[in-house]
Amino acid sequence: MVSLKNYISKLLFNDTDNAYAILTYIDMDGIFTEPCIHSYVNDVFQNNNQLHQRILEKKNQLFLENIDLIDIKDYYSILYTKHTQFDSYIDTMLNDTFNTDLKWKFLFCIDKESNKTRYYFKIHHSIADGYLIIKMLTSPFQATDLTKQLKRKTTFFNTVYYYFIGTILLLVIHIKHVIHLIVKSFNRSVPDCTFTKRNTDSIVFKNLNFQEIKQFTKKNNITMNDFLYSLMIKTDHLYRKEEKTLLTTSSMNISGTTQSNNMCPIIIPIKNSYPISTLLTNVNRTFNNFKYSLFTPCLYIVLKGITPYIPLNLLSNLYTIVLDDTDYVYSNIIGPSNPFISKDMNITDIHFLTNSKHKEIVYNIISFEDNINIICSFKQGVIQDKDEFKKCLYDAYSTILRNSVWVP
């Protein structure tokens, strides 16, 4: 056994509600035969050391223990059903608990008549983050490390600006929020458990056009991430129909796929009522501050340094307090280009979603080929009119595309 040092994994493991398990599903034209399924799952297992490890708690410390000998059949199931029923297993897989020593599992749904396959892969978030999961699932076909596309560059003068002004701005925002959380924690007598024990629900949106968005972002000198984050904020305003300063949490990849979780958490308070041009400009500048300032690497170093000395129960309480104050969790990852499987099988799409924990709405966004795929996950009852929320996102999308903004 070795000590678990990754602070995000430690925090997520201690979550007794099993929040933020990650469910990924991949659609394919073609049929996975049962021998191929067994071989594929075994290859994924053998190619990825993280899938051999379980986390154990001893004396308020977490350790990784390898389990190399398993019955691979315990970790996958096969269902023969019509492809029109594939979506019906999203809810089941997302809310099922793990009943094996290793906290991951597959479900293969096969429609022989239509020659279609979908397979689900669920894993506890303490074991892997989104980019590592993609690397795992494509490991039998090709070497995939999409984080190499996340290299960030800017001009010398902008770098100087972000190093000083950007760092100070983010520091002030986070200090103010930490003070707010401390005051709130002292004033909170009983935690609000209204939604905590409910199952996670979801909304799967139709694919957005990658090229259409890319054309808009290039014209307006913003990023795809700026556009999608602004889409989330504008959707809230249309659905809520009132002004509110939202608190959102997100994550930035800071170490590729070298660790089980390679992200640094960031907090963004933002008004939902900004005009489109102001919203896009503010979002662009905020994310540039996070990408190019010293704040994010310094925060990562501090969190990595202090969390080994914080008791697990206190870490869990801090995590709960932050999420209890969060309106949205935003996660946007780059999906793989179509990996080669065989001449008879072709991947057509990929989605992912996570469990929610409290009242937060989680935006799970992944690109694949010319598609931007969005799924919102949330506790049952948080979004009371799912059809209206879906309409608000499509309306927000059209509204943003009709506007322009110049960002220096």
N, C-alpha and C positions, 0 to 999 in steps of 0.2 A: 504493500500500500504506500501511496505517496500523498503528501498533503495537497489539498485543493487550494490553489492560490488565486484563481480568477475571481475577482470580487463580484462580478455580475452573476456568475454561476452560484456563488455562495448565497447571494441575496435571493435568487430565484428558487434555489433548492429548498430554502427554509419557508417557502410559501405553502402553507398547508392546504390552501384552496386550489392548488395545482394550476394557478393562473399562468398564462403565457406559455402553455404548451403550444407548439407550432404544428399546424396541419398543412401539408403541401399536397396538391394533387396535379397530376400530369395526364393530359388527354392524348391519345394516339390513334391513328389509323393503322389497323392491323391487330392481330391476335397474339397475345402472350400465351404460349402453351404452358401447361403445368410444369414440365421439366425446365422450360426456360425461366419461369418464375422462380423456381427453387434455385436455379443456378444464379440468376440475377441477384436475389436477396443474399445469397451466400457470398457473392462477389462484393456487394456493397459492404457486408459485414467484415469480410477479410481485408478490404482495402482501407478501412477507416478505424483507427485505434479508438476513437472516441466511443464507437458503438460497442466496444468491449468493456467499457468502464461503468461501474455503478458507484454512487456516492454514498458514503457511510458517515454517520455522525458519532464521534466519540469524545466525551468530555468537552463539549462545546467547540469541537474542532471537526472539520470536514476532510475526508480522505477519499481518494480514488482507488478502487479495487478492480483489478482486471478479472474478467470472466471470459476465458477463451473457448471453453467447451460448452456449447449449447446445442439444443435441438432446434435447428433453423426453422422447422415447421411450426414451432410455437410462436413465431414472430411474423407470420403472414397468414392471411385468409384469402379465399377465392370465392367470388360470387358470380353466377351466370344470370344476367338480367338484361333488360332492354336499356339501351343507352339513354333513353328518356328518363330513366329512373336513377341515373348516376348521381344527380344532385341530391337525391333524398338521403344519401349516406353522409353528407357533410355534417349535419347536426349530430348524427350518431357518433361518428368518429371524433368530432371536436369535443364532445362532452363525456365520452367513455373514459374510464380510468385505466391505468396500466395494471395488468395482472401478472407481469413477468419480472424477473430480477432486473433486466435491462429495460430502461424506460423508452422504448421505441417499438413501432409495429407498422406493418403494411396491410392494406386491403386492396385486392385486385378485383375490379368489376369488368366483366367481359360480356360483350354482346356479339355472339357468333354470327347472327343474321346480318347485322350491319357492319361487321368487321371492324369493331371499335373496342378499345380498351381504355379504361381509366384506372390509374392506381394512386391510392392515398398513402402518404407516409406521415405518421405522427411521431413526434419526439419531444421529450421534456426540454424546455428552453435552457435549463442549466447545463445541458450536454452540448448544445450547438445553437448558433445563430443562423440567420437566413442564408448568408453567403456560404457558410460551411455546409449547410444542408444541400445546397445546389451542387457543391463540390462532391459531396457524398453520393448523391443520386446519379450523377453523371460519371462517376469514377469508373464503372465498367466499360464505358464507351470512349471517353476522352478525358484528358487532363484539363480541368476547368478551374481557374482562379479569377473570378470576375472582378475582384478587388483591385487588380492591376489597372483597371479603367478608372479608378478613383483618384489618380494622381492629380493634385491641384496646383495650378500655376497662376501667378499674377505678375504685374509689373513691379519694378523696384520701388517706385514712389507709392504705389498702392500697398506694397508690403510694409513700408515704413508707417503708413497711416494705420493699417490694421494692427501692427505690432503694438502701437501706443494707444491710439484713440479707440480702436475696436476692442482691445483687451480691457480698457477702462470701462467702456460702455457695458460690456457683458458682465464684468465684475460687479458693477453697481446693480444691474438687474438681478443677478443671482444673490447678492447680499440682501437686497430688499426682500426677495422671496424667502430666503432662509429665515429672516426675522419674522416674516408673516407666518411661516410654518411653526416656528417656535411658540409664538403667541397663540396660534390656533391649537397646538398640542396641549398647552396648559389650560386652555378654556374648554377643551373637548372632554366632557365627563364620560360619555358613553359613545363608542364608535357607531356610525350609521351603517347598519347591516341590511338596509332595505333591499339591495340588489345582490349582495355578496353571495348568498347561497343559491341564487337562481342559475339555471343553465345559461350558456352563452348562445345568443341568437346571431343571425348574420343577414346581410343584404349583398347579393352578388350583382354587380352592375354590368351592363353590356360593355364590350370592349371599346375603349376610346382609341382614336386613330393616332398612332405615334407620329406619322409624317405630318399630319395636320397641326399637331401641337408643336412639333419641331420647327416647322415653318414659322409659326407665330413667335416662338421663343427666340429664334435667330434674328427675326426682324426687329424684335424689341430688346435685344441684348440682355436677355435673362436666361436662366437655365430651366431645364425640364422640371427639376425639383422645385424651383420657385413657382412655376405654373401650378403644379399639382398641390403644393401646400396652400397656395392662394385659393385653389378650387375648394379645398376643404373648408377654409374660413368663410368664403362666400356662400357655400352651401348651408353652413350653420345659420348665417344671417337670414337667408331666404326661408329656412325652415322655422327658426325661432321667432322670426318677425319682431324682434326687438334688439336693441343695442346691448352688447355685453363685451367685457374684456375677458377673452378666453385664455385659459392656461393650457398650453400644449406641451407635451414632452416628446422628444425624439431621440435619435441616437446617431452618432457619427462613428464610422469605422476607423479605428486607429492602429490596427495591427494586422490587416489583411485577413488571413484565415489561420494564423499561427496558434490561436488559443481557442478554447471552447466558445467563448463569447468575446468578440473583438470590438466592442462598442463602448463609447463614452456617452453617458446620458446628458442631454441638454434640455433646458427649460426655456420656453418662449411665451411670454404674455403678449397678447395682441388683440386689438379691437376688431370685432367682426363687421363693423359698419363703415370701414374705409371705402371711399370710391375705388373703382377697379385700378386706376392708374396709381393711386397712392398705395393701395394694398400691394400691388406687384413690386413697386419700388422699395417699400419698407421691408418686404420679405426678402428681396434680393440682397439688400444691404445687411440685413440681419444674418442671413446664411453666409454671406461673404465674411462677416466678422467671425463667425464660428470656424470657417474653413481656413482663414489666413492669419488670424490673430494668434497670440500666445495663450489665449484663455483655455482652449480645449486641451492641448497637450499638458498644460500645467494642472488643469482639473483632473485629468487622467492620472498624472503622477501622484497628486495628493490623495485621490481616492484609493489608488493602488497601495499607497504607503500606509494609510490609516486604517483601512478596513480589517487587516489581520488582527488588530487590537480591539475591535469593537465586537462585543458579544453578539451571537447570532440572533437572539431574541430582540436586541436593540436594533440591529440591521433590519429585521423584519418589520418592526414598528415604524421605523423611518420610511421604509418602502411603502407601507400602508398609508401613512400620513400624506406622502407626496401624491400617491395615486388617488386618494380620497379628494384631493384638491384639483385633480386634473380633469379637464373637459375632453381632450383628445390626445390619443397616442398616435403618432405619425411614423409610419415605416415604409420606406421606398427603396427597393433594391433593383438592380439590373439583372434581368433573367438571362439564361444561356441562349446563344444562337443554337439552331436546331442541331443537336448532336447526332452523329451517325449511330443508328442501332443495327439495322439490317435492311436489305433491299425490300423486305416485305413490311417494314414498320417505320412509321414516321410520326414524330411528335408534332402535334398541332397546336397545343396551348399549355400554359402552366399558371397555376394560381396558388396563393397561400393565404392563411388566416391564422389568428391566434385566439386563445381564450382571453376574455376580459376578466377583471377582478372586481371593480366597483361600478361606478356610474360612468366611467370613461367610455368613449367611442373610439375604437381602434381602426385606423385606416391602414389596410394591408395592400400595398401597391407593388406590382412587379411588371416589368416589360418583357415581352416575348415577340420577336420579329417585328411586325407592324402593329402590335397590340399593346395598349396599356391596360392592365387588368386591375380592377379595384374591388376589394371586398371590405365592407365595414362589419366588424364584429362588436358585440355589446351584450350586456346582460339583458335578459328578457324584460321588456317593459321600459327600458331606457328610451328607445325610439318607439313611440306609441303608434305612429302612422308610417309604416315602412314604405308604402306606395308614394306618399307625399314626400318623404325624405329622398326617395329615388328620383322623383320628378324635380326636386330642388337641385340635385346635383347636375342633372342634365341641363336645367335652365342656367345654372351657374356656369357651366361649361360653355354654352352658347353665348352668354353675356360677356365672359372674359374674351372670347375669340373676336367679338365685335369691337373691342377696345384696343388701344395702343398705349404704350408707355415707353418713354425714353429713359434708360438708366445709364448714367455715365460710367 
